[in-house]
Amino acid sequence: MGEMTFGRKYTLIFVGILALAGIIISTVVFPFWNLIREDVYENVTILSNNNGVCVADTSDEIPKHIENCTYDAGDTVTIKYGEGLAWAVIVEP
């Protein structure tokens, strides 16, 4: 193996710095733990049922959409949703 040329050395250094910057930015701007959301269980009242899609209001003030819902407006159910998400599922008793 011969010595590296001037251009090849600086290309490897540039690629290394770019990779390191990408790792640092990805952990600071978009931390991995943001992908893992905490599940929240809550008793809610169904506000409406529109062709099997129910809407319920929760304590985080984000209306939750529940697909395949067989409950009517006014029914109280327990739902599970990810923190900060707008969809939920009904937890069967």
Backbone as XML, in Angstrom:
<?xml version="1.0"?>
<chain id="A" units="angstrom">
  <residue number="1" name="MET">
    <atom name="N" x="0.836" y="-1.180" z="0.000"/>
    <atom name="CA" x="0.000" y="0.000" z="0.000"/>
    <atom name="C" x="0.875" y="1.235" z="0.000"/>
  </residue>
  <residue number="2" name="GLY">
    <atom name="N" x="0.609" y="2.101" z="-0.889"/>
    <atom name="CA" x="1.370" y="3.338" z="-0.972"/>
    <atom name="C" x="0.752" y="4.417" z="-0.105"/>
  </residue>
  <residue number="3" name="GLU">
    <atom name="N" x="1.390" y="5.545" z="-0.080"/>
    <atom name="CA" x="0.867" y="6.664" z="0.700"/>
    <atom name="C" x="-0.373" y="7.233" z="0.030"/>
  </residue>
  <residue number="4" name="MET">
    <atom name="N" x="-1.221" y="7.817" z="0.851"/>
    <atom name="CA" x="-2.431" y="8.432" z="0.318"/>
    <atom name="C" x="-2.073" y="9.764" z="-0.329"/>
  </residue>
  <residue number="5" name="THR">
    <atom name="N" x="-2.799" y="10.066" z="-1.366"/>
    <atom name="CA" x="-2.576" y="11.345" z="-2.019"/>
    <atom name="C" x="-3.219" y="12.455" z="-1.203"/>
  </residue>
  <residue number="6" name="PHE">
    <atom name="N" x="-2.801" y="13.659" z="-1.507"/>
    <atom name="CA" x="-3.312" y="14.840" z="-0.811"/>
    <atom name="C" x="-4.841" y="14.921" z="-0.892"/>
  </residue>
  <residue number="7" name="GLY">
    <atom name="N" x="-5.393" y="14.728" z="-2.061"/>
    <atom name="CA" x="-6.842" y="14.813" z="-2.262"/>
    <atom name="C" x="-7.598" y="13.719" z="-1.535"/>
  </residue>
  <residue number="8" name="ARG">
    <atom name="N" x="-7.045" y="12.513" z="-1.505"/>
    <atom name="CA" x="-7.714" y="11.396" z="-0.846"/>
    <atom name="C" x="-7.747" y="11.585" z="0.670"/>
  </residue>
  <residue number="9" name="LYS">
    <atom name="N" x="-6.669" y="12.123" z="1.251"/>
    <atom name="CA" x="-6.631" y="12.387" z="2.690"/>
    <atom name="C" x="-7.741" y="13.363" z="3.079"/>
  </residue>
  <residue number="10" name="TYR">
    <atom name="N" x="-7.814" y="14.455" z="2.347"/>
    <atom name="CA" x="-8.803" y="15.471" z="2.682"/>
    <atom name="C" x="-10.237" y="15.011" z="2.373"/>
  </residue>
  <residue number="11" name="THR">
    <atom name="N" x="-10.387" y="14.137" z="1.415"/>
    <atom name="CA" x="-11.712" y="13.579" z="1.142"/>
    <atom name="C" x="-12.164" y="12.710" z="2.314"/>
  </residue>
  <residue number="12" name="LEU">
    <atom name="N" x="-11.264" y="11.870" z="2.831"/>
    <atom name="CA" x="-11.603" y="11.029" z="3.984"/>
    <atom name="C" x="-11.884" y="11.868" z="5.227"/>
  </residue>
  <residue number="13" name="ILE">
    <atom name="N" x="-11.100" y="12.912" z="5.441"/>
    <atom name="CA" x="-11.333" y="13.802" z="6.586"/>
    <atom name="C" x="-12.696" y="14.484" z="6.446"/>
  </residue>
  <residue number="14" name="PHE">
    <atom name="N" x="-13.002" y="14.970" z="5.240"/>
    <atom name="CA" x="-14.281" y="15.640" z="5.003"/>
    <atom name="C" x="-15.455" y="14.694" z="5.237"/>
  </residue>
  <residue number="15" name="VAL">
    <atom name="N" x="-15.363" y="13.461" z="4.742"/>
    <atom name="CA" x="-16.432" y="12.475" z="4.924"/>
    <atom name="C" x="-16.583" y="12.138" z="6.410"/>
  </residue>
  <residue number="16" name="GLY">
    <atom name="N" x="-15.478" y="12.006" z="7.127"/>
    <atom name="CA" x="-15.532" y="11.727" z="8.563"/>
    <atom name="C" x="-16.196" y="12.848" z="9.345"/>
  </residue>
  <residue number="17" name="ILE">
    <atom name="N" x="-15.833" y="14.088" z="9.025"/>
    <atom name="CA" x="-16.441" y="15.240" z="9.699"/>
    <atom name="C" x="-17.929" y="15.317" z="9.371"/>
  </residue>
  <residue number="18" name="LEU">
    <atom name="N" x="-18.279" y="15.055" z="8.131"/>
    <atom name="CA" x="-19.685" y="15.081" z="7.717"/>
    <atom name="C" x="-20.485" y="14.013" z="8.456"/>
  </residue>
  <residue number="19" name="ALA">
    <atom name="N" x="-19.936" y="12.818" z="8.593"/>
    <atom name="CA" x="-20.622" y="11.744" z="9.323"/>
    <atom name="C" x="-20.778" y="12.103" z="10.793"/>
  </residue>
  <residue number="20" name="LEU">
    <atom name="N" x="-19.733" y="12.644" z="11.404"/>
    <atom name="CA" x="-19.797" y="13.044" z="12.807"/>
    <atom name="C" x="-20.831" y="14.155" z="13.014"/>
  </residue>
  <residue number="21" name="ALA">
    <atom name="N" x="-20.855" y="15.121" z="12.114"/>
    <atom name="CA" x="-21.845" y="16.201" z="12.215"/>
    <atom name="C" x="-23.259" y="15.645" z="12.077"/>
  </residue>
  <residue number="22" name="GLY">
    <atom name="N" x="-23.454" y="14.685" z="11.186"/>
    <atom name="CA" x="-24.773" y="14.067" z="11.014"/>
    <atom name="C" x="-25.228" y="13.349" z="12.271"/>
  </residue>
  <residue number="23" name="ILE">
    <atom name="N" x="-24.323" y="12.651" z="12.922"/>
    <atom name="CA" x="-24.667" y="11.951" z="14.166"/>
    <atom name="C" x="-25.022" y="12.942" z="15.262"/>
  </residue>
  <residue number="24" name="ILE">
    <atom name="N" x="-24.224" y="13.983" z="15.400"/>
    <atom name="CA" x="-24.483" y="14.986" z="16.445"/>
    <atom name="C" x="-25.800" y="15.695" z="16.194"/>
  </residue>
  <residue number="25" name="ILE">
    <atom name="N" x="-26.050" y="16.114" z="14.977"/>
    <atom name="CA" x="-27.295" y="16.822" z="14.659"/>
    <atom name="C" x="-28.505" y="15.908" z="14.855"/>
  </residue>
  <residue number="26" name="SER">
    <atom name="N" x="-28.381" y="14.648" z="14.447"/>
    <atom name="CA" x="-29.527" y="13.745" z="14.579"/>
    <atom name="C" x="-29.866" y="13.455" z="16.039"/>
  </residue>
  <residue number="27" name="THR">
    <atom name="N" x="-28.883" y="13.451" z="16.936"/>
    <atom name="CA" x="-29.191" y="13.210" z="18.345"/>
    <atom name="C" x="-29.654" y="14.472" z="19.061"/>
  </residue>
  <residue number="28" name="VAL">
    <atom name="N" x="-29.238" y="15.627" z="18.600"/>
    <atom name="CA" x="-29.661" y="16.875" z="19.246"/>
    <atom name="C" x="-31.024" y="17.327" z="18.719"/>
  </residue>
  <residue number="29" name="VAL">
    <atom name="N" x="-31.200" y="17.298" z="17.429"/>
    <atom name="CA" x="-32.430" y="17.796" z="16.820"/>
    <atom name="C" x="-33.550" y="16.768" z="16.893"/>
  </residue>
  <residue number="30" name="PHE">
    <atom name="N" x="-33.244" y="15.506" z="16.664"/>
    <atom name="CA" x="-34.266" y="14.464" z="16.616"/>
    <atom name="C" x="-33.826" y="13.280" z="17.464"/>
  </residue>
  <residue number="31" name="PRO">
    <atom name="N" x="-33.935" y="13.409" z="18.778"/>
    <atom name="CA" x="-33.504" y="12.307" z="19.652"/>
    <atom name="C" x="-34.307" y="11.037" z="19.412"/>
  </residue>
  <residue number="32" name="PHE">
    <atom name="N" x="-33.648" y="9.909" z="19.555"/>
    <atom name="CA" x="-34.261" y="8.614" z="19.331"/>
    <atom name="C" x="-35.453" y="8.381" z="20.243"/>
  </residue>
  <residue number="33" name="TRP">
    <atom name="N" x="-35.363" y="8.859" z="21.484"/>
    <atom name="CA" x="-36.445" y="8.574" z="22.429"/>
    <atom name="C" x="-37.734" y="9.293" z="22.071"/>
  </residue>
  <residue number="34" name="ASN">
    <atom name="N" x="-37.716" y="10.223" z="21.137"/>
    <atom name="CA" x="-38.963" y="10.834" z="20.681"/>
    <atom name="C" x="-39.787" y="9.871" z="19.841"/>
  </residue>
  <residue number="35" name="LEU">
    <atom name="N" x="-39.140" y="8.809" z="19.345"/>
    <atom name="CA" x="-39.873" y="7.813" z="18.570"/>
    <atom name="C" x="-40.700" y="6.893" z="19.461"/>
  </residue>
  <residue number="36" name="ILE">
    <atom name="N" x="-40.322" y="6.804" z="20.724"/>
    <atom name="CA" x="-41.002" y="5.922" z="21.663"/>
    <atom name="C" x="-41.955" y="6.761" z="22.504"/>
  </residue>
  <residue number="37" name="ARG">
    <atom name="N" x="-43.224" y="6.632" z="22.236"/>
    <atom name="CA" x="-44.219" y="7.425" z="22.956"/>
    <atom name="C" x="-44.822" y="6.609" z="24.085"/>
  </residue>
  <residue number="38" name="GLU">
    <atom name="N" x="-45.137" y="7.313" z="25.153"/>
    <atom name="CA" x="-45.771" y="6.673" z="26.300"/>
    <atom name="C" x="-47.246" y="6.447" z="25.989"/>
  </residue>
  <residue number="39" name="ASP">
    <atom name="N" x="-47.753" y="5.255" z="26.311"/>
    <atom name="CA" x="-49.177" y="4.975" z="26.137"/>
    <atom name="C" x="-49.962" y="5.579" z="27.295"/>
  </residue>
  <residue number="40" name="VAL">
    <atom name="N" x="-51.068" y="6.230" z="26.951"/>
    <atom name="CA" x="-51.935" y="6.848" z="27.948"/>
    <atom name="C" x="-53.283" y="6.150" z="27.889"/>
  </residue>
  <residue number="41" name="TYR">
    <atom name="N" x="-53.796" y="5.760" z="29.046"/>
    <atom name="CA" x="-55.126" y="5.162" z="29.155"/>
    <atom name="C" x="-56.033" y="6.171" z="29.832"/>
  </residue>
  <residue number="42" name="GLU">
    <atom name="N" x="-57.220" y="6.363" z="29.261"/>
    <atom name="CA" x="-58.120" y="7.384" z="29.809"/>
    <atom name="C" x="-59.572" y="6.999" z="29.557"/>
  </residue>
  <residue number="43" name="ASN">
    <atom name="N" x="-60.424" y="7.274" z="30.523"/>
    <atom name="CA" x="-61.865" y="7.120" z="30.348"/>
    <atom name="C" x="-62.393" y="8.390" z="29.694"/>
  </residue>
  <residue number="44" name="VAL">
    <atom name="N" x="-63.078" y="8.231" z="28.569"/>
    <atom name="CA" x="-63.582" y="9.384" z="27.822"/>
    <atom name="C" x="-65.025" y="9.150" z="27.412"/>
  </residue>
  <residue number="45" name="THR">
    <atom name="N" x="-65.665" y="10.213" z="27.027"/>
    <atom name="CA" x="-67.028" y="10.141" z="26.496"/>
    <atom name="C" x="-66.960" y="10.354" z="24.992"/>
  </residue>
  <residue number="46" name="ILE">
    <atom name="N" x="-67.614" y="9.477" z="24.262"/>
    <atom name="CA" x="-67.653" y="9.586" z="22.801"/>
    <atom name="C" x="-68.482" y="10.825" z="22.445"/>
  </residue>
  <residue number="47" name="LEU">
    <atom name="N" x="-67.897" y="11.717" z="21.633"/>
    <atom name="CA" x="-68.602" y="12.932" z="21.222"/>
    <atom name="C" x="-69.458" y="12.698" z="19.984"/>
  </residue>
  <residue number="48" name="SER">
    <atom name="N" x="-68.934" y="11.888" z="19.046"/>
    <atom name="CA" x="-69.702" y="11.604" z="17.831"/>
    <atom name="C" x="-69.221" y="10.303" z="17.209"/>
  </residue>
  <residue number="49" name="ASN">
    <atom name="N" x="-70.097" y="9.719" z="16.411"/>
    <atom name="CA" x="-69.747" y="8.523" z="15.643"/>
    <atom name="C" x="-70.192" y="8.774" z="14.218"/>
  </residue>
  <residue number="50" name="ASN">
    <atom name="N" x="-69.220" y="8.870" z="13.319"/>
    <atom name="CA" x="-69.500" y="9.152" z="11.916"/>
    <atom name="C" x="-69.066" y="7.950" z="11.083"/>
  </residue>
  <residue number="51" name="ASN">
    <atom name="N" x="-70.010" y="7.061" z="10.785"/>
    <atom name="CA" x="-69.743" y="5.862" z="9.980"/>
    <atom name="C" x="-68.608" y="5.024" z="10.541"/>
  </residue>
  <residue number="52" name="GLY">
    <atom name="N" x="-68.608" y="4.790" z="11.841"/>
    <atom name="CA" x="-67.604" y="3.929" z="12.465"/>
    <atom name="C" x="-66.341" y="4.628" z="12.913"/>
  </residue>
  <residue number="53" name="VAL">
    <atom name="N" x="-66.254" y="5.940" z="12.734"/>
    <atom name="CA" x="-65.108" y="6.714" z="13.220"/>
    <atom name="C" x="-65.608" y="7.626" z="14.331"/>
  </residue>
  <residue number="54" name="CYS">
    <atom name="N" x="-65.209" y="7.301" z="15.562"/>
    <atom name="CA" x="-65.646" y="8.089" z="16.714"/>
    <atom name="C" x="-64.635" y="9.186" z="17.023"/>
  </residue>
  <residue number="55" name="VAL">
    <atom name="N" x="-65.124" y="10.213" z="17.682"/>
    <atom name="CA" x="-64.275" y="11.301" z="18.151"/>
    <atom name="C" x="-64.503" y="11.445" z="19.641"/>
  </residue>
  <residue number="56" name="ALA">
    <atom name="N" x="-63.378" y="11.582" z="20.373"/>
    <atom name="CA" x="-63.450" y="11.772" z="21.821"/>
    <atom name="C" x="-62.456" y="12.855" z="22.208"/>
  </residue>
  <residue number="57" name="ASP">
    <atom name="N" x="-62.809" y="13.639" z="23.207"/>
    <atom name="CA" x="-61.917" y="14.684" z="23.702"/>
    <atom name="C" x="-61.184" y="14.142" z="24.922"/>
  </residue>
  <residue number="58" name="THR">
    <atom name="N" x="-59.884" y="14.423" z="25.021"/>
    <atom name="CA" x="-59.056" y="13.885" z="26.101"/>
    <atom name="C" x="-58.421" y="15.011" z="26.907"/>
  </residue>
  <residue number="59" name="SER">
    <atom name="N" x="-57.734" y="14.626" z="27.972"/>
    <atom name="CA" x="-57.139" y="15.617" z="28.872"/>
    <atom name="C" x="-56.012" y="16.404" z="28.212"/>
  </residue>
  <residue number="60" name="ASP">
    <atom name="N" x="-55.397" y="15.873" z="27.154"/>
    <atom name="CA" x="-54.336" y="16.630" z="26.477"/>
    <atom name="C" x="-54.896" y="17.609" z="25.446"/>
  </residue>
  <residue number="61" name="GLU">
    <atom name="N" x="-56.219" y="17.700" z="25.363"/>
    <atom name="CA" x="-56.943" y="18.628" z="24.505"/>
    <atom name="C" x="-56.695" y="18.413" z="23.012"/>
  </residue>
  <residue number="62" name="ILE">
    <atom name="N" x="-56.305" y="17.196" z="22.654"/>
    <atom name="CA" x="-56.179" y="16.810" z="21.247"/>
    <atom name="C" x="-57.306" y="15.820" z="20.968"/>
  </residue>
  <residue number="63" name="PRO">
    <atom name="N" x="-58.283" y="16.183" z="20.131"/>
    <atom name="CA" x="-59.381" y="15.256" z="19.850"/>
    <atom name="C" x="-58.835" y="13.954" z="19.262"/>
  </residue>
  <residue number="64" name="LYS">
    <atom name="N" x="-59.314" y="12.846" z="19.765"/>
    <atom name="CA" x="-58.857" y="11.532" z="19.314"/>
    <atom name="C" x="-59.853" y="10.926" z="18.348"/>
  </residue>
  <residue number="65" name="HIS">
    <atom name="N" x="-59.345" y="10.406" z="17.246"/>
    <atom name="CA" x="-60.152" y="9.717" z="16.252"/>
    <atom name="C" x="-59.993" y="8.224" z="16.493"/>
  </residue>
  <residue number="66" name="ILE">
    <atom name="N" x="-61.108" y="7.531" z="16.594"/>
    <atom name="CA" x="-61.117" y="6.104" z="16.901"/>
    <atom name="C" x="-61.820" y="5.386" z="15.761"/>
  </residue>
  <residue number="67" name="GLU">
    <atom name="N" x="-61.066" y="4.587" z="15.006"/>
    <atom name="CA" x="-61.644" y="3.853" z="13.878"/>
    <atom name="C" x="-62.295" y="2.561" z="14.355"/>
  </residue>
  <residue number="68" name="ASN">
    <atom name="N" x="-63.205" y="2.043" z="13.533"/>
    <atom name="CA" x="-63.942" y="0.802" z="13.826"/>
    <atom name="C" x="-64.664" y="0.901" z="15.167"/>
  </residue>
  <residue number="69" name="CYS">
    <atom name="N" x="-65.291" y="2.007" z="15.406"/>
    <atom name="CA" x="-65.972" y="2.272" z="16.670"/>
    <atom name="C" x="-67.448" y="1.895" z="16.539"/>
  </residue>
  <residue number="70" name="THR">
    <atom name="N" x="-67.929" y="1.147" z="17.517"/>
    <atom name="CA" x="-69.334" y="0.721" z="17.498"/>
    <atom name="C" x="-70.152" y="1.414" z="18.581"/>
  </residue>
  <residue number="71" name="TYR">
    <atom name="N" x="-69.573" y="2.375" z="19.258"/>
    <atom name="CA" x="-70.262" y="3.073" z="20.341"/>
    <atom name="C" x="-70.958" y="4.317" z="19.814"/>
  </residue>
  <residue number="72" name="ASP">
    <atom name="N" x="-71.947" y="4.775" z="20.573"/>
    <atom name="CA" x="-72.715" y="5.956" z="20.190"/>
    <atom name="C" x="-72.240" y="7.168" z="20.977"/>
  </residue>
  <residue number="73" name="ALA">
    <atom name="N" x="-72.618" y="8.341" z="20.492"/>
    <atom name="CA" x="-72.296" y="9.580" z="21.198"/>
    <atom name="C" x="-72.876" y="9.522" z="22.608"/>
  </residue>
  <residue number="74" name="GLY">
    <atom name="N" x="-72.072" y="9.893" z="23.593"/>
    <atom name="CA" x="-72.502" y="9.878" z="24.979"/>
    <atom name="C" x="-72.029" y="8.657" z="25.752"/>
  </residue>
  <residue number="75" name="ASP">
    <atom name="N" x="-71.602" y="7.605" z="25.052"/>
    <atom name="CA" x="-71.085" y="6.413" z="25.735"/>
    <atom name="C" x="-69.715" y="6.716" z="26.337"/>
  </residue>
  <residue number="76" name="THR">
    <atom name="N" x="-69.435" y="6.125" z="27.483"/>
    <atom name="CA" x="-68.135" y="6.283" z="28.135"/>
    <atom name="C" x="-67.329" y="5.016" z="27.916"/>
  </residue>
  <residue number="77" name="VAL">
    <atom name="N" x="-66.099" y="5.183" z="27.423"/>
    <atom name="CA" x="-65.217" y="4.052" z="27.137"/>
    <atom name="C" x="-63.808" y="4.372" z="27.625"/>
  </residue>
  <residue number="78" name="THR">
    <atom name="N" x="-62.980" y="3.334" z="27.721"/>
    <atom name="CA" x="-61.572" y="3.518" z="28.035"/>
    <atom name="C" x="-60.785" y="3.405" z="26.734"/>
  </residue>
  <residue number="79" name="ILE">
    <atom name="N" x="-59.940" y="4.402" z="26.481"/>
    <atom name="CA" x="-59.138" y="4.383" z="25.260"/>
    <atom name="C" x="-57.650" y="4.381" z="25.612"/>
  </residue>
  <residue number="80" name="LYS">
    <atom name="N" x="-56.866" y="3.970" z="24.629"/>
    <atom name="CA" x="-55.412" y="4.004" z="24.748"/>
    <atom name="C" x="-54.886" y="4.805" z="23.575"/>
  </residue>
  <residue number="81" name="TYR">
    <atom name="N" x="-53.966" y="5.746" z="23.855"/>
    <atom name="CA" x="-53.378" y="6.545" z="22.783"/>
    <atom name="C" x="-51.943" y="6.899" z="23.140"/>
  </residue>
  <residue number="82" name="GLY">
    <atom name="N" x="-51.176" y="7.202" z="22.115"/>
    <atom name="CA" x="-49.806" y="7.654" z="22.315"/>
    <atom name="C" x="-49.801" y="9.124" z="22.667"/>
  </residue>
  <residue number="83" name="GLU">
    <atom name="N" x="-48.943" y="9.492" z="23.579"/>
    <atom name="CA" x="-48.877" y="10.883" z="24.031"/>
    <atom name="C" x="-48.663" y="11.818" z="22.846"/>
  </residue>
  <residue number="84" name="GLY">
    <atom name="N" x="-49.572" y="12.790" z="22.693"/>
    <atom name="CA" x="-49.462" y="13.785" z="21.639"/>
    <atom name="C" x="-50.020" y="13.364" z="20.291"/>
  </residue>
  <residue number="85" name="LEU">
    <atom name="N" x="-50.584" y="12.168" z="20.186"/>
    <atom name="CA" x="-51.119" y="11.705" z="18.908"/>
    <atom name="C" x="-52.623" y="11.935" z="18.827"/>
  </residue>
  <residue number="86" name="ALA">
    <atom name="N" x="-53.151" y="11.975" z="17.602"/>
    <atom name="CA" x="-54.567" y="12.269" z="17.402"/>
    <atom name="C" x="-55.397" y="11.030" z="17.134"/>
  </residue>
  <residue number="87" name="TRP">
    <atom name="N" x="-54.839" y="9.839" z="17.303"/>
    <atom name="CA" x="-55.622" y="8.625" z="17.096"/>
    <atom name="C" x="-55.570" y="7.787" z="18.366"/>
  </residue>
  <residue number="88" name="ALA">
    <atom name="N" x="-56.568" y="6.947" z="18.512"/>
    <atom name="CA" x="-56.657" y="6.114" z="19.719"/>
    <atom name="C" x="-57.357" y="4.816" z="19.375"/>
  </residue>
  <residue number="89" name="VAL">
    <atom name="N" x="-57.288" y="3.880" z="20.311"/>
    <atom name="CA" x="-58.030" y="2.622" z="20.189"/>
    <atom name="C" x="-58.803" y="2.403" z="21.473"/>
  </residue>
  <residue number="90" name="ILE">
    <atom name="N" x="-59.938" y="1.753" z="21.334"/>
    <atom name="CA" x="-60.753" y="1.450" z="22.507"/>
    <atom name="C" x="-60.200" y="0.202" z="23.170"/>
  </residue>
  <residue number="91" name="VAL">
    <atom name="N" x="-60.010" y="0.271" z="24.468"/>
    <atom name="CA" x="-59.521" y="-0.862" z="25.241"/>
    <atom name="C" x="-60.731" y="-1.666" z="25.677"/>
  </residue>
  <residue number="92" name="GLU">
    <atom name="N" x="-60.782" y="-2.902" z="25.229"/>
    <atom name="CA" x="-61.911" y="-3.763" z="25.566"/>
    <atom name="C" x="-61.787" y="-4.220" z="27.012"/>
  </residue>
  <residue number="93" name="PRO">
    <atom name="N" x="-62.887" y="-4.193" z="27.753"/>
    <atom name="CA" x="-62.843" y="-4.612" z="29.167"/>
    <atom name="C" x="-62.601" y="-6.091" z="29.341"/>
  </residue>
</chain>
